Amino acid sequence: MEVPELAKKLKLITKNRRQIFYRGIITNGKLKECKLIRQVSECPQIVEICIDNKYQFIHLDYLKEMQPSKKELEDYRQLDVIL
């Protein structure tokens, strides 16, 4: 399965939010875009993501919880424009 199709199937992206985000220890609590690499076939609740060329495994439910609200996403995009 292609990664964009997988992201849709896993409900990580929506029509309003086309990126996947991570916020945790790797990014010092800051919101950061990440890339979905794959779903682990032996354990479908685990996915592999890439953040700043660093590959990590994470539980799917935890990654879903990290996705920003509409307001957080707007703030993130404004900050990105400023920088």
Backbone torsions as a table, in degrees:
resi	resn	phi	psi	omega
1	MET	NA	136.7	178.0
2	GLU	-67.6	150.6	-176.6
3	VAL	-59.5	-45.9	178.6
4	PRO	-60.5	-38.6	177.8
5	GLU	-65.4	-41.0	178.8
6	LEU	-63.4	-43.1	179.6
7	ALA	-61.4	-38.9	177.1
8	LYS	-67.4	-45.9	-178.8
9	LYS	-59.5	-39.3	-178.6
10	LEU	-83.2	-1.0	179.3
11	LYS	60.7	40.7	176.2
12	LEU	-92.4	-21.9	177.4
13	ILE	-122.7	154.5	178.6
14	THR	-129.9	177.7	178.3
15	LYS	-70.5	-22.0	177.5
16	ASN	-90.5	-22.9	-178.5
17	ARG	-129.7	108.5	-175.4
18	ARG	-96.6	-5.7	179.3
19	GLN	-106.4	161.7	174.6
20	ILE	-110.5	139.3	-176.2
21	PHE	-121.4	156.0	175.7
22	TYR	-129.8	141.3	173.8
23	ARG	-144.2	111.3	-177.6
24	GLY	-173.9	-156.9	-174.0
25	ILE	-62.5	-34.0	-178.1
26	ILE	-65.9	-31.0	-178.0
27	THR	-109.8	19.7	-179.0
28	ASN	53.4	37.6	177.3
29	GLY	79.4	1.3	-179.6
30	LYS	-90.2	147.1	177.6
31	LEU	-70.7	130.3	-177.3
32	LYS	-145.1	138.2	176.0
33	GLU	-67.2	145.0	175.1
34	CYS	-137.1	169.4	-178.0
35	LYS	-117.2	131.6	174.8
36	LEU	-76.9	126.8	-179.8
37	ILE	-97.6	-52.5	-178.1
38	ARG	-168.4	165.7	171.7
39	GLN	-100.1	133.5	-177.9
40	VAL	-73.1	119.5	-174.0
41	SER	-65.0	-33.6	-179.1
42	GLU	-73.0	-23.2	-178.6
43	CYS	-145.4	89.2	-172.9
44	PRO	-60.6	-15.0	178.1
45	GLN	-81.8	-4.0	179.1
46	ILE	-109.0	132.9	176.6
47	VAL	-123.1	155.4	175.0
48	GLU	-103.5	132.2	178.6
49	ILE	-126.0	163.7	177.0
50	CYS	-126.1	125.6	177.9
51	ILE	-126.3	117.1	-179.7
52	ASP	51.1	47.2	179.2
53	ASN	62.9	21.1	175.1
54	LYS	-114.6	125.8	-177.3
55	TYR	-93.5	134.7	-177.4
56	GLN	-138.1	150.4	171.1
57	PHE	-103.1	141.1	-177.6
58	ILE	-148.9	148.2	176.5
59	HIS	-69.3	135.8	-176.6
60	LEU	-56.8	-43.8	-179.2
61	ASP	-63.0	-37.5	178.8
62	TYR	-66.2	-42.3	178.2
63	LEU	-63.6	-39.0	177.7
64	LYS	-62.3	-40.1	178.8
65	GLU	-63.7	-26.5	-177.7
66	MET	-78.1	-12.9	-175.6
67	GLN	-67.2	134.8	-173.1
68	PRO	-72.0	153.3	171.7
69	SER	-72.3	171.2	178.8
70	LYS	-58.5	-42.8	-180.0
71	LYS	-64.4	-45.6	179.4
72	GLU	-61.9	-38.3	179.4
73	LEU	-66.5	-41.1	177.0
74	GLU	-62.4	-44.4	178.3
75	ASP	-62.1	-41.1	179.2
76	TYR	-62.0	-45.2	-178.8
77	ARG	-66.7	-37.5	177.7
78	GLN	-65.5	-42.5	179.1
79	LEU	-63.2	-40.2	179.7
80	ASP	-62.9	-37.7	178.8
81	VAL	-67.7	-39.6	-179.3
82	ILE	-65.5	-42.2	-178.8
83	LEU	-76.6	NA	NA
